[in-house]
Amino acid sequence: MQFLRNARTAIADRRAERRAHRQLTEELAAFRTAAERSELDMILSRHTAAETREIHAILNQQDAERRYQVGVAGH
């Protein structure tokens, strides 16, 4: 019985993590202009790399996707 409870808890925790990650990704997508990104970079510079690792990973992924879309549209 404990195993099932632990499994359910793990699944629920993972769903919550994915939901939070999606929400953070959507919020960070709003920082599109150079000025907005500069302001965000200033805010992030006040924190350690460990604290901002997830945010930087999301921003890098979004930048790569935007560059890809521009490259595809240009061909």
All heavy atoms as a GROMACS GRO file, in nm:
protein
  609
    1MET      N    1   0.081  -0.119   0.000
    1MET     CA    2   0.000   0.000   0.000
    1MET      C    3   0.087   0.127   0.000
    1MET      O    4   0.054   0.221  -0.069
    1MET     CB    5  -0.088  -0.004   0.125
    1MET     CG    6  -0.220   0.064   0.110
    1MET     SD    7  -0.308   0.018  -0.037
    1MET     CE    8  -0.468   0.045   0.019
    2GLN      N    9   0.194   0.125   0.076
    2GLN     CA   10   0.284   0.240   0.082
    2GLN      C   11   0.347   0.267  -0.055
    2GLN      O   12   0.364   0.382  -0.094
    2GLN     CB   13   0.395   0.215   0.186
    2GLN     CG   14   0.488   0.333   0.206
    2GLN     CD   15   0.419   0.454   0.264
    2GLN    OE1   16   0.322   0.443   0.340
    2GLN    NE2   17   0.466   0.572   0.229
    3PHE      N   18   0.380   0.160  -0.127
    3PHE     CA   19   0.437   0.176  -0.261
    3PHE      C   20   0.342   0.252  -0.352
    3PHE      O   21   0.384   0.344  -0.425
    3PHE     CB   22   0.470   0.038  -0.322
    3PHE     CG   23   0.510   0.048  -0.466
    3PHE    CD1   24   0.637   0.092  -0.500
    3PHE    CD2   25   0.421   0.015  -0.567
    3PHE    CE1   26   0.675   0.102  -0.633
    3PHE    CE2   27   0.459   0.025  -0.700
    3PHE     CZ   28   0.586   0.069  -0.733
    4LEU      N   29   0.214   0.216  -0.351
    4LEU     CA   30   0.116   0.285  -0.435
    4LEU      C   31   0.102   0.431  -0.395
    4LEU      O   32   0.091   0.519  -0.481
    4LEU     CB   33  -0.020   0.215  -0.427
    4LEU     CG   34  -0.029   0.080  -0.497
    4LEU    CD1   35  -0.166   0.018  -0.475
    4LEU    CD2   36  -0.001   0.094  -0.645
    5ARG      N   37   0.102   0.457  -0.267
    5ARG     CA   38   0.092   0.595  -0.219
    5ARG      C   39   0.213   0.675  -0.265
    5ARG      O   40   0.199   0.789  -0.311
    5ARG     CB   41   0.082   0.596  -0.066
    5ARG     CG   42   0.045   0.731  -0.010
    5ARG     CD   43   0.017   0.728   0.140
    5ARG     NE   44  -0.090   0.636   0.171
    5ARG     CZ   45  -0.077   0.531   0.254
    5ARG    NH1   46   0.037   0.507   0.314
    5ARG    NH2   47  -0.179   0.451   0.278
    6ASN      N   48   0.330   0.615  -0.254
    6ASN     CA   49   0.452   0.683  -0.298
    6ASN      C   50   0.452   0.706  -0.448
    6ASN      O   51   0.495   0.812  -0.496
    6ASN     CB   52   0.576   0.602  -0.258
    6ASN     CG   53   0.601   0.603  -0.109
    6ASN    OD1   54   0.545   0.685  -0.037
    6ASN    ND2   55   0.684   0.512  -0.063
    7ALA      N   56   0.405   0.609  -0.524
    7ALA     CA   57   0.397   0.623  -0.669
    7ALA      C   58   0.300   0.734  -0.707
    7ALA      O   59   0.330   0.816  -0.795
    7ALA     CB   60   0.355   0.491  -0.733
    8ARG      N   61   0.186   0.738  -0.644
    8ARG     CA   62   0.088   0.844  -0.673
    8ARG      C   63   0.145   0.982  -0.638
    8ARG      O   64   0.125   1.079  -0.712
    8ARG     CB   65  -0.041   0.819  -0.596
    8ARG     CG   66  -0.122   0.705  -0.652
    8ARG     CD   67  -0.251   0.688  -0.576
    8ARG     NE   68  -0.325   0.576  -0.630
    8ARG     CZ   69  -0.390   0.488  -0.556
    8ARG    NH1   70  -0.393   0.500  -0.425
    8ARG    NH2   71  -0.456   0.390  -0.614
    9THR      N   72   0.212   0.989  -0.527
    9THR     CA   73   0.273   1.115  -0.486
    9THR      C   74   0.379   1.158  -0.586
    9THR      O   75   0.386   1.276  -0.625
    9THR     CB   76   0.335   1.103  -0.345
    9THR    OG1   77   0.231   1.069  -0.253
    9THR    CG2   78   0.401   1.232  -0.302
   10ALA      N   79   0.461   1.065  -0.630
   10ALA     CA   80   0.565   1.096  -0.728
   10ALA      C   81   0.504   1.144  -0.859
   10ALA      O   82   0.554   1.241  -0.920
   10ALA     CB   83   0.654   0.974  -0.752
   11ILE      N   84   0.399   1.080  -0.903
   11ILE     CA   85   0.332   1.120  -1.027
   11ILE      C   86   0.271   1.260  -1.012
   11ILE      O   87   0.285   1.345  -1.100
   11ILE     CB   88   0.225   1.016  -1.067
   11ILE    CG1   89   0.292   0.887  -1.111
   11ILE    CG2   90   0.134   1.070  -1.178
   11ILE    CD1   91   0.198   0.769  -1.127
   12ALA      N   92   0.206   1.284  -0.901
   12ALA     CA   93   0.145   1.415  -0.877
   12ALA      C   94   0.253   1.523  -0.869
   12ALA      O   95   0.235   1.634  -0.924
   12ALA     CB   96   0.063   1.413  -0.748
   13ASP      N   97   0.365   1.493  -0.805
   13ASP     CA   98   0.474   1.589  -0.795
   13ASP      C   99   0.531   1.621  -0.933
   13ASP      O  100   0.559   1.736  -0.965
   13ASP     CB  101   0.586   1.537  -0.704
   13ASP     CG  102   0.546   1.534  -0.558
   13ASP    OD1  103   0.443   1.594  -0.521
   13ASP    OD2  104   0.620   1.471  -0.479
   14ARG      N  105   0.547   1.518  -1.015
   14ARG     CA  106   0.602   1.538  -1.150
   14ARG      C  107   0.507   1.622  -1.235
   14ARG      O  108   0.551   1.709  -1.310
   14ARG     CB  109   0.628   1.402  -1.216
   14ARG     CG  110   0.687   1.410  -1.352
   14ARG     CD  111   0.826   1.470  -1.350
   14ARG     NE  112   0.874   1.482  -1.486
   14ARG     CZ  113   0.929   1.589  -1.537
   14ARG    NH1  114   0.950   1.694  -1.462
   14ARG    NH2  115   0.966   1.592  -1.662
   15ARG      N  116   0.379   1.597  -1.224
   15ARG     CA  117   0.280   1.678  -1.297
   15ARG      C  118   0.288   1.824  -1.254
   15ARG      O  119   0.281   1.915  -1.336
   15ARG     CB  120   0.140   1.624  -1.275
   15ARG     CG  121   0.109   1.501  -1.352
   15ARG     CD  122  -0.032   1.456  -1.330
   15ARG     NE  123  -0.060   1.335  -1.406
   15ARG     CZ  124  -0.152   1.248  -1.374
   15ARG    NH1  125  -0.228   1.267  -1.268
   15ARG    NH2  126  -0.170   1.140  -1.449
   16ALA      N  127   0.300   1.847  -1.124
   16ALA     CA  128   0.310   1.983  -1.072
   16ALA      C  129   0.438   2.051  -1.123
   16ALA      O  130   0.436   2.169  -1.159
   16ALA     CB  131   0.307   1.982  -0.920
   17GLU      N  132   0.548   1.977  -1.128
   17GLU     CA  133   0.673   2.032  -1.180
   17GLU      C  134   0.659   2.069  -1.327
   17GLU      O  135   0.706   2.175  -1.369
   17GLU     CB  136   0.786   1.930  -1.164
   17GLU     CG  137   0.831   1.911  -1.022
   17GLU     CD  138   0.931   1.797  -1.007
   17GLU    OE1  139   0.980   1.745  -1.112
   17GLU    OE2  140   0.960   1.758  -0.893
   18ARG      N  141   0.597   1.982  -1.406
   18ARG     CA  142   0.579   2.011  -1.549
   18ARG      C  143   0.489   2.132  -1.569
   18ARG      O  144   0.514   2.216  -1.655
   18ARG     CB  145   0.522   1.889  -1.621
   18ARG     CG  146   0.624   1.780  -1.642
   18ARG     CD  147   0.578   1.676  -1.744
   18ARG     NE  148   0.440   1.637  -1.736
   18ARG     CZ  149   0.396   1.523  -1.683
   18ARG    NH1  150   0.478   1.437  -1.632
   18ARG    NH2  151   0.267   1.496  -1.682
   19ARG      N  152   0.384   2.141  -1.489
   19ARG     CA  153   0.292   2.254  -1.498
   19ARG      C  154   0.366   2.385  -1.464
   19ARG      O  155   0.352   2.485  -1.534
   19ARG     CB  156   0.174   2.231  -1.404
   19ARG     CG  157   0.056   2.320  -1.428
   19ARG     CD  158  -0.069   2.281  -1.348
   19ARG     NE  159  -0.048   2.203  -1.228
   19ARG     CZ  160  -0.079   2.074  -1.214
   19ARG    NH1  161  -0.134   2.007  -1.313
   19ARG    NH2  162  -0.057   2.011  -1.100
   20ALA      N  163   0.446   2.383  -1.359
   20ALA     CA  164   0.522   2.501  -1.319
   20ALA      C  165   0.624   2.538  -1.427
   20ALA      O  166   0.645   2.657  -1.457
   20ALA     CB  167   0.592   2.477  -1.186
   21HIS      N  168   0.688   2.438  -1.487
   21HIS     CA  169   0.786   2.463  -1.593
   21HIS      C  170   0.719   2.526  -1.715
   21HIS      O  171   0.771   2.621  -1.773
   21HIS     CB  172   0.856   2.332  -1.631
   21HIS     CG  173   0.965   2.350  -1.731
   21HIS    ND1  174   1.092   2.388  -1.696
   21HIS    CD2  175   0.964   2.337  -1.865
   21HIS    CE1  176   1.165   2.397  -1.805
   21HIS    NE2  177   1.090   2.365  -1.909
   22ARG      N  178   0.602   2.474  -1.752
   22ARG     CA  179   0.527   2.531  -1.865
   22ARG      C  180   0.489   2.676  -1.836
   22ARG      O  181   0.501   2.762  -1.925
   22ARG     CB  182   0.401   2.449  -1.892
   22ARG     CG  183   0.417   2.343  -1.996
   22ARG     CD  184   0.284   2.287  -2.045
   22ARG     NE  185   0.190   2.254  -1.940
   22ARG     CZ  186   0.185   2.139  -1.874
   22ARG    NH1  187   0.270   2.043  -1.903
   22ARG    NH2  188   0.096   2.118  -1.781
   23GLN      N  189   0.445   2.703  -1.715
   23GLN     CA  190   0.405   2.839  -1.680
   23GLN      C  191   0.526   2.933  -1.685
   23GLN      O  192   0.518   3.043  -1.739
   23GLN     CB  193   0.342   2.843  -1.541
   23GLN     CG  194   0.296   2.982  -1.502
   23GLN     CD  195   0.227   2.983  -1.366
   23GLN    OE1  196   0.200   2.880  -1.307
   23GLN    NE2  197   0.200   3.101  -1.316
   24LEU      N  198   0.639   2.889  -1.632
   24LEU     CA  199   0.761   2.970  -1.636
   24LEU      C  200   0.803   2.994  -1.781
   24LEU      O  201   0.839   3.106  -1.818
   24LEU     CB  202   0.873   2.901  -1.558
   24LEU     CG  203   1.008   2.971  -1.557
   24LEU    CD1  204   0.997   3.111  -1.498
   24LEU    CD2  205   1.109   2.887  -1.479
   25THR      N  206   0.795   2.893  -1.863
   25THR     CA  207   0.830   2.906  -2.005
   25THR      C  208   0.741   3.010  -2.073
   25THR      O  209   0.790   3.094  -2.149
   25THR     CB  210   0.816   2.770  -2.076
   25THR    OG1  211   0.907   2.677  -2.014
   25THR    CG2  212   0.847   2.781  -2.224
   26GLU      N  213   0.613   3.005  -2.045
   26GLU     CA  214   0.520   3.102  -2.104
   26GLU      C  215   0.550   3.244  -2.056
   26GLU      O  216   0.547   3.339  -2.135
   26GLU     CB  217   0.376   3.064  -2.070
   26GLU     CG  218   0.329   2.939  -2.140
   26GLU     CD  219   0.196   2.887  -2.088
   26GLU    OE1  220   0.132   2.956  -2.006
   26GLU    OE2  221   0.155   2.778  -2.130
   27GLU      N  222   0.580   3.259  -1.928
   27GLU     CA  223   0.611   3.391  -1.874
   27GLU      C  224   0.740   3.446  -1.933
   27GLU      O  225   0.749   3.565  -1.965
   27GLU     CB  226   0.620   3.385  -1.722
   27GLU     CG  227   0.485   3.362  -1.656
   27GLU     CD  228   0.495   3.340  -1.506
   27GLU    OE1  229   0.605   3.352  -1.448
   27GLU    OE2  230   0.391   3.308  -1.444
   28LEU      N  231   0.841   3.361  -1.948
   28LEU     CA  232   0.968   3.407  -2.004
   28LEU      C  233   0.956   3.441  -2.151
   28LEU      O  234   1.031   3.525  -2.202
   28LEU     CB  235   1.076   3.301  -1.982
   28LEU     CG  236   1.119   3.282  -1.836
   28LEU    CD1  237   1.212   3.163  -1.824
   28LEU    CD2  238   1.184   3.409  -1.782
   29ALA      N  239   0.863   3.379  -2.221
   29ALA     CA  240   0.844   3.407  -2.364
   29ALA      C  241   0.801   3.552  -2.387
   29ALA      O  242   0.818   3.605  -2.497
   29ALA     CB  243   0.742   3.311  -2.424
   30ALA      N  244   0.749   3.616  -2.285
   30ALA     CA  245   0.705   3.755  -2.298
   30ALA      C  246   0.823   3.852  -2.309
   30ALA      O  247   0.806   3.964  -2.357
   30ALA     CB  248   0.617   3.794  -2.179
   31PHE      N  249   0.941   3.810  -2.268
   31PHE     CA  250   1.060   3.895  -2.274
   31PHE      C  251   1.125   3.877  -2.411
   31PHE      O  252   1.218   3.799  -2.429
   31PHE     CB  253   1.160   3.858  -2.162
   31PHE     CG  254   1.111   3.889  -2.024
   31PHE    CD1  255   1.037   3.795  -1.954
   31PHE    CD2  256   1.137   4.011  -1.966
   31PHE    CE1  257   0.992   3.823  -1.826
   31PHE    CE2  258   1.091   4.040  -1.839
   31PHE     CZ  259   1.018   3.946  -1.768
   32ARG      N  260   1.076   3.950  -2.511
   32ARG     CA  261   1.119   3.928  -2.649
   32ARG      C  262   1.214   4.037  -2.700
   32ARG      O  263   1.305   4.008  -2.776
   32ARG     CB  264   0.998   3.919  -2.740
   32ARG     CG  265   0.910   3.800  -2.711
   32ARG     CD  266   0.796   3.791  -2.809
   32ARG     NE  267   0.842   3.764  -2.943
   32ARG     CZ  268   0.851   3.642  -2.997
   32ARG    NH1  269   0.819   3.538  -2.925
   32ARG    NH2  270   0.893   3.626  -3.120
   33THR      N  271   1.192   4.160  -2.662
   33THR     CA  272   1.275   4.269  -2.716
   33THR      C  273   1.410   4.271  -2.646
   33THR      O  274   1.428   4.216  -2.537
   33THR     CB  275   1.208   4.406  -2.698
   33THR    OG1  276   1.204   4.438  -2.558
   33THR    CG2  277   1.066   4.408  -2.756
   34ALA      N  278   1.504   4.338  -2.711
   34ALA     CA  279   1.639   4.349  -2.653
   34ALA      C  280   1.634   4.420  -2.518
   34ALA      O  281   1.704   4.380  -2.424
   34ALA     CB  282   1.730   4.423  -2.750
   35ALA      N  283   1.551   4.522  -2.506
   35ALA     CA  284   1.541   4.596  -2.380
   35ALA      C  285   1.484   4.507  -2.269
   35ALA      O  286   1.532   4.510  -2.155
   35ALA     CB  287   1.456   4.721  -2.398
   36GLU      N  288   1.381   4.432  -2.303
   36GLU     CA  289   1.320   4.342  -2.204
   36GLU      C  290   1.418   4.234  -2.160
   36GLU      O  291   1.429   4.203  -2.041
   36GLU     CB  292   1.194   4.277  -2.261
   36GLU     CG  293   1.081   4.374  -2.282
   36GLU     CD  294   0.968   4.316  -2.364
   36GLU    OE1  295   0.989   4.219  -2.441
   36GLU    OE2  296   0.855   4.368  -2.350
   37ARG      N  297   1.490   4.177  -2.256
   37ARG     CA  298   1.588   4.073  -2.223
   37ARG      C  299   1.703   4.131  -2.141
   37ARG      O  300   1.753   4.066  -2.050
   37ARG     CB  301   1.641   4.007  -2.350
   37ARG     CG  302   1.546   3.906  -2.410
   37ARG     CD  303   1.515   3.790  -2.317
   37ARG     NE  304   1.632   3.710  -2.285
   37ARG     CZ  305   1.675   3.609  -2.357
   37ARG    NH1  306   1.610   3.572  -2.465
   37ARG    NH2  307   1.783   3.544  -2.321
   38SER      N  308   1.743   4.253  -2.172
   38SER     CA  309   1.849   4.318  -2.096
   38SER      C  310   1.807   4.338  -1.952
   38SER      O  311   1.884   4.313  -1.858
   38SER     CB  312   1.884   4.452  -2.160
   38SER     OG  313   1.985   4.516  -2.088
   39GLU      N  314   1.684   4.382  -1.932
   39GLU     CA  315   1.632   4.401  -1.797
   39GLU      C  316   1.626   4.266  -1.724
   39GLU      O  317   1.664   4.257  -1.606
   39GLU     CB  318   1.493   4.464  -1.803
   39GLU     CG  319   1.433   4.491  -1.667
   39GLU     CD  320   1.296   4.556  -1.674
   39GLU    OE1  321   1.252   4.594  -1.785
   39GLU    OE2  322   1.233   4.568  -1.569
   40LEU      N  323   1.581   4.165  -1.791
   40LEU     CA  324   1.575   4.032  -1.731
   40LEU      C  325   1.715   3.983  -1.695
   40LEU      O  326   1.736   3.928  -1.586
   40LEU     CB  327   1.506   3.934  -1.825
   40LEU     CG  328   1.490   3.791  -1.775
   40LEU    CD1  329   1.409   3.787  -1.645
   40LEU    CD2  330   1.424   3.705  -1.882
   41ASP      N  331   1.812   4.005  -1.784
   41ASP     CA  332   1.949   3.964  -1.756
   41ASP      C  333   2.005   4.036  -1.633
   41ASP      O  334   2.079   3.976  -1.554
   41ASP     CB  335   2.039   3.989  -1.877
   41ASP     CG  336   2.013   3.891  -1.990
   41ASP    OD1  337   1.959   3.781  -1.962
   41ASP    OD2  338   2.046   3.924  -2.105
   42MET      N  339   1.969   4.162  -1.616
   42MET     CA  340   2.014   4.237  -1.498
   42MET      C  341   1.955   4.175  -1.372
   42MET      O  342   2.024   4.161  -1.270
   42MET     CB  343   1.973   4.385  -1.508
   42MET     CG  344   2.061   4.464  -1.598
   42MET     SD  345   2.021   4.642  -1.610
   42MET     CE  346   1.913   4.676  -1.475
   43ILE      N  347   1.830   4.139  -1.377
   43ILE     CA  348   1.765   4.076  -1.261
   43ILE      C  349   1.831   3.943  -1.231
   43ILE      O  350   1.863   3.912  -1.114
   43ILE     CB  351   1.614   4.058  -1.287
   43ILE    CG1  352   1.545   4.194  -1.296
   43ILE    CG2  353   1.551   3.972  -1.178
   43ILE    CD1  354   1.404   4.188  -1.351
   44LEU      N  355   1.855   3.864  -1.334
   44LEU     CA  356   1.914   3.731  -1.314
   44LEU      C  357   2.058   3.740  -1.264
   44LEU      O  358   2.104   3.650  -1.193
   44LEU     CB  359   1.907   3.651  -1.443
   44LEU     CG  360   1.768   3.616  -1.492
   44LEU    CD1  361   1.774   3.548  -1.628
   44LEU    CD2  362   1.695   3.529  -1.392
   45SER      N  363   2.129   3.847  -1.299
   45SER     CA  364   2.268   3.860  -1.258
   45SER      C  365   2.283   3.876  -1.107
   45SER      O  366   2.391   3.857  -1.054
   45SER     CB  367   2.334   3.977  -1.330
   45SER     OG  368   2.286   4.100  -1.281
   46ARG      N  369   2.175   3.905  -1.041
   46ARG     CA  370   2.178   3.919  -0.894
   46ARG      C  371   2.172   3.784  -0.822
   46ARG      O  372   2.182   3.778  -0.700
   46ARG     CB  373   2.060   4.004  -0.848
   46ARG     CG  374   2.061   4.143  -0.903
   46ARG     CD  375   1.940   4.222  -0.856
   46ARG     NE  376   1.928   4.343  -0.934
   46ARG     CZ  377   1.813   4.393  -0.976
   46ARG    NH1  378   1.700   4.334  -0.945
   46ARG    NH2  379   1.811   4.503  -1.048
   47HIS      N  380   2.158   3.679  -0.899
   47HIS     CA  381   2.142   3.545  -0.841
   47HIS      C  382   2.252   3.452  -0.892
   47HIS      O  383   2.317   3.480  -0.992
   47HIS     CB  384   2.004   3.489  -0.877
   47HIS     CG  385   1.892   3.574  -0.827
   47HIS    ND1  386   1.843   3.566  -0.700
   47HIS    CD2  387   1.823   3.674  -0.888
   47HIS    CE1  388   1.747   3.654  -0.684
   47HIS    NE2  389   1.732   3.722  -0.797
   48THR      N  390   2.270   3.342  -0.823
   48THR     CA  391   2.374   3.247  -0.861
   48THR      C  392   2.332   3.168  -0.985
   48THR      O  393   2.214   3.162  -1.019
   48THR     CB  394   2.402   3.148  -0.747
   48THR    OG1  395   2.287   3.065  -0.728
   48THR    CG2  396   2.438   3.218  -0.617
   49ALA      N  397   2.432   3.107  -1.047
   49ALA     CA  398   2.405   3.024  -1.164
   49ALA      C  399   2.312   2.908  -1.128
   49ALA      O  400   2.225   2.871  -1.207
   49ALA     CB  401   2.536   2.971  -1.222
   50ALA      N  402   2.331   2.852  -1.010
   50ALA     CA  403   2.245   2.741  -0.967
   50ALA      C  404   2.100   2.786  -0.954
   50ALA      O  405   2.008   2.712  -0.989
   50ALA     CB  406   2.295   2.684  -0.834
   51GLU      N  407   2.081   2.908  -0.905
   51GLU     CA  408   1.945   2.959  -0.886
   51GLU      C  409   1.876   2.990  -1.019
   51GLU      O  410   1.753   2.985  -1.027
   51GLU     CB  411   1.948   3.085  -0.800
   51GLU     CG  412   1.988   3.061  -0.657
   51GLU     CD  413   2.010   3.190  -0.579
   51GLU    OE1  414   2.053   3.291  -0.638
   51GLU    OE2  415   1.987   3.188  -0.458
   52THR      N  416   1.953   3.024  -1.120
   52THR     CA  417   1.895   3.066  -1.248
   52THR      C  418   1.912   2.963  -1.359
   52THR      O  419   1.878   2.991  -1.474
   52THR     CB  420   1.957   3.200  -1.294
   52THR    OG1  421   2.098   3.181  -1.311
   52THR    CG2  422   1.931   3.310  -1.193
   53ARG      N  423   1.962   2.847  -1.325
   53ARG     CA  424   1.992   2.745  -1.427
   53ARG      C  425   1.870   2.713  -1.514
   53ARG      O  426   1.877   2.712  -1.636
   53ARG     CB  427   2.042   2.617  -1.359
   53ARG     CG  428   2.084   2.509  -1.459
   53ARG     CD  429   2.153   2.394  -1.389
   53ARG     NE  430   2.286   2.440  -1.349
   53ARG     CZ  431   2.330   2.443  -1.222
   53ARG    NH1  432   2.253   2.404  -1.125
   53ARG    NH2  433   2.450   2.486  -1.194
   54GLU      N  434   1.756   2.688  -1.451
   54GLU     CA  435   1.636   2.652  -1.527
   54GLU      C  436   1.592   2.768  -1.617
   54GLU      O  437   1.555   2.746  -1.733
   54GLU     CB  438   1.523   2.613  -1.432
   54GLU     CG  439   1.396   2.572  -1.505
   54GLU     CD  440   1.281   2.533  -1.410
   54GLU    OE1  441   1.290   2.560  -1.289
   54GLU    OE2  442   1.184   2.477  -1.461
   55ILE      N  443   1.598   2.888  -1.566
   55ILE     CA  444   1.556   3.005  -1.644
   55ILE      C  445   1.647   3.022  -1.765
   55ILE      O  446   1.599   3.043  -1.877
   55ILE     CB  447   1.556   3.132  -1.557
   55ILE    CG1  448   1.446   3.121  -1.452
   55ILE    CG2  449   1.539   3.258  -1.642
   55ILE    CD1  450   1.448   3.229  -1.347
   56HIS      N  451   1.778   3.011  -1.745
   56HIS     CA  452   1.870   3.025  -1.858
   56HIS      C  453   1.850   2.913  -1.961
   56HIS      O  454   1.858   2.939  -2.082
   56HIS     CB  455   2.015   3.028  -1.809
   56HIS     CG  456   2.055   3.159  -1.750
   56HIS    ND1  457   2.068   3.274  -1.824
   56HIS    CD2  458   2.084   3.194  -1.622
   56HIS    CE1  459   2.102   3.374  -1.746
   56HIS    NE2  460   2.113   3.328  -1.622
   57ALA      N  461   1.822   2.794  -1.914
   57ALA     CA  462   1.797   2.683  -2.007
   57ALA      C  463   1.674   2.711  -2.093
   57ALA      O  464   1.675   2.689  -2.215
   57ALA     CB  465   1.781   2.552  -1.931
   58ILE      N  466   1.570   2.762  -2.031
   58ILE     CA  467   1.447   2.795  -2.105
   58ILE      C  468   1.474   2.908  -2.204
   58ILE      O  469   1.433   2.901  -2.321
   58ILE     CB  470   1.333   2.833  -2.008
   58ILE    CG1  471   1.290   2.711  -1.926
   58ILE    CG2  472   1.215   2.894  -2.084
   58ILE    CD1  473   1.197   2.744  -1.810
   59LEU      N  474   1.543   3.013  -2.160
   59LEU     CA  475   1.572   3.126  -2.248
   59LEU      C  476   1.659   3.082  -2.366
   59LEU      O  477   1.635   3.124  -2.480
   59LEU     CB  478   1.642   3.238  -2.170
   59LEU     CG  479   1.555   3.311  -2.068
   59LEU    CD1  480   1.641   3.405  -1.984
   59LEU    CD2  481   1.442   3.386  -2.135
   60ASN      N  482   1.757   2.997  -2.342
   60ASN     CA  483   1.841   2.948  -2.451
   60ASN      C  484   1.759   2.867  -2.551
   60ASN      O  485   1.779   2.878  -2.672
   60ASN     CB  486   1.957   2.865  -2.396
   60ASN     CG  487   2.059   2.949  -2.324
   60ASN    OD1  488   2.071   3.069  -2.348
   60ASN    ND2  489   2.134   2.888  -2.235
   61GLN      N  490   1.669   2.785  -2.500
   61GLN     CA  491   1.583   2.705  -2.589
   61GLN      C  492   1.493   2.796  -2.672
   61GLN      O  493   1.477   2.775  -2.793
   61GLN     CB  494   1.498   2.607  -2.507
   61GLN     CG  495   1.404   2.524  -2.588
   61GLN     CD  496   1.476   2.429  -2.682
   61GLN    OE1  497   1.582   2.378  -2.650
   61GLN    NE2  498   1.418   2.404  -2.797
   62GLN      N  499   1.436   2.897  -2.609
   62GLN     CA  500   1.349   2.990  -2.681
   62GLN      C  501   1.428   3.067  -2.787
   62GLN      O  502   1.379   3.087  -2.898
   62GLN     CB  503   1.281   3.086  -2.584
   62GLN     CG  504   1.176   3.018  -2.499
   62GLN     CD  505   1.118   3.109  -2.392
   62GLN    OE1  506   1.172   3.215  -2.359
   62GLN    NE2  507   1.006   3.066  -2.335
   63ASP      N  508   1.550   3.109  -2.754
   63ASP     CA  509   1.634   3.180  -2.851
   63ASP      C  510   1.664   3.090  -2.970
   63ASP      O  511   1.659   3.134  -3.085
   63ASP     CB  512   1.764   3.226  -2.787
   63ASP     CG  513   1.744   3.343  -2.692
   63ASP    OD1  514   1.637   3.407  -2.696
   63ASP    OD2  515   1.838   3.369  -2.613
   64ALA      N  516   1.697   2.964  -2.943
   64ALA     CA  517   1.728   2.869  -3.051
   64ALA      C  518   1.606   2.848  -3.140
   64ALA      O  519   1.618   2.844  -3.263
   64ALA     CB  520   1.775   2.736  -2.992
   65GLU      N  521   1.489   2.837  -3.080
   65GLU     CA  522   1.368   2.818  -3.158
   65GLU      C  523   1.339   2.940  -3.246
   65GLU      O  524   1.299   2.926  -3.362
   65GLU     CB  525   1.249   2.790  -3.066
   65GLU     CG  526   1.256   2.652  -3.002
   65GLU     CD  527   1.151   2.632  -2.894
   65GLU    OE1  528   1.069   2.723  -2.869
   65GLU    OE2  529   1.152   2.524  -2.832
   66ARG      N  530   1.361   3.059  -3.191
   66ARG     CA  531   1.339   3.181  -3.270
   66ARG      C  532   1.437   3.190  -3.386
   66ARG      O  533   1.400   3.227  -3.497
   66ARG     CB  534   1.350   3.305  -3.180
   66ARG     CG  535   1.232   3.321  -3.087
   66ARG     CD  536   1.244   3.448  -3.004
   66ARG     NE  537   1.135   3.453  -2.909
   66ARG     CZ  538   1.151   3.465  -2.777
   66ARG    NH1  539   1.272   3.478  -2.726
   66ARG    NH2  540   1.047   3.468  -2.697
   67ARG      N  541   1.565   3.158  -3.360
   67ARG     CA  542   1.664   3.160  -3.468
   67ARG      C  543   1.628   3.058  -3.575
   67ARG      O  544   1.642   3.086  -3.694
   67ARG     CB  545   1.804   3.132  -3.412
   67ARG     CG  546   1.866   3.251  -3.340
   67ARG     CD  547   2.013   3.230  -3.312
   67ARG     NE  548   2.038   3.112  -3.233
   67ARG     CZ  549   2.042   3.107  -3.099
   67ARG    NH1  550   2.018   3.216  -3.030
   67ARG    NH2  551   2.066   2.994  -3.036
   68TYR      N  552   1.583   2.942  -3.536
   68TYR     CA  553   1.544   2.839  -3.631
   68TYR      C  554   1.427   2.888  -3.717
   68TYR      O  555   1.427   2.870  -3.838
   68TYR     CB  556   1.507   2.710  -3.559
   68TYR     CG  557   1.458   2.603  -3.653
   68TYR    CD1  558   1.547   2.530  -3.732
   68TYR    CD2  559   1.322   2.574  -3.664
   68TYR    CE1  560   1.502   2.433  -3.819
   68TYR    CE2  561   1.276   2.476  -3.750
   68TYR     CZ  562   1.367   2.406  -3.827
   68TYR     OH  563   1.322   2.311  -3.914
   69GLN      N  564   1.327   2.947  -3.652
   69GLN     CA  565   1.210   2.996  -3.725
   69GLN      C  566   1.248   3.104  -3.826
   69GLN      O  567   1.196   3.107  -3.937
   69GLN     CB  568   1.103   3.048  -3.628
   69GLN     CG  569   1.038   2.938  -3.547
   69GLN     CD  570   0.950   2.990  -3.437
   69GLN    OE1  571   0.942   3.112  -3.414
   69GLN    NE2  572   0.884   2.900  -3.367
   70VAL      N  573   1.339   3.192  -3.786
   70VAL     CA  574   1.386   3.296  -3.878
   70VAL      C  575   1.461   3.233  -3.994
   70VAL      O  576   1.442   3.271  -4.110
   70VAL     CB  577   1.475   3.399  -3.804
   70VAL    CG1  578   1.546   3.490  -3.902
   70VAL    CG2  579   1.391   3.479  -3.706
   71GLY      N  580   1.544   3.133  -3.965
   71GLY     CA  581   1.620   3.066  -4.070
   71GLY      C  582   1.530   2.991  -4.166
   71GLY      O  583   1.551   2.994  -4.288
   72VAL      N  584   1.429   2.926  -4.116
   72VAL     CA  585   1.336   2.851  -4.200
   72VAL      C  586   1.254   2.947  -4.286
   72VAL      O  587   1.231   2.923  -4.404
   72VAL     CB  588   1.243   2.760  -4.114
   72VAL    CG1  589   1.130   2.704  -4.198
   72VAL    CG2  590   1.324   2.650  -4.049
   73ALA      N  591   1.212   3.057  -4.227
   73ALA     CA  592   1.131   3.154  -4.302
   73ALA      C  593   1.213   3.222  -4.410
   73ALA      O  594   1.159   3.263  -4.513
   73ALA     CB  595   1.074   3.259  -4.207
   74GLY      N  596   1.344   3.231  -4.390
   74GLY     CA  597   1.430   3.298  -4.486
   74GLY      C  598   1.463   3.212  -4.607
   74GLY      O  599   1.514   3.262  -4.706
   75HIS      N  600   1.434   3.083  -4.601
   75HIS     CA  601   1.468   2.994  -4.713
   75HIS      C  602   1.352   2.968  -4.802
   75HIS      O  603   1.248   2.968  -4.802
   75HIS     CB  604   1.521   2.861  -4.661
   75HIS     CG  605   1.661   2.875  -4.611
   75HIS    ND1  606   1.689   2.905  -4.481
   75HIS    CD2  607   1.781   2.865  -4.674
   75HIS    CE1  608   1.819   2.911  -4.464
   75HIS    NE2  609   1.878   2.887  -4.580
   0.00000   0.00000   0.00000
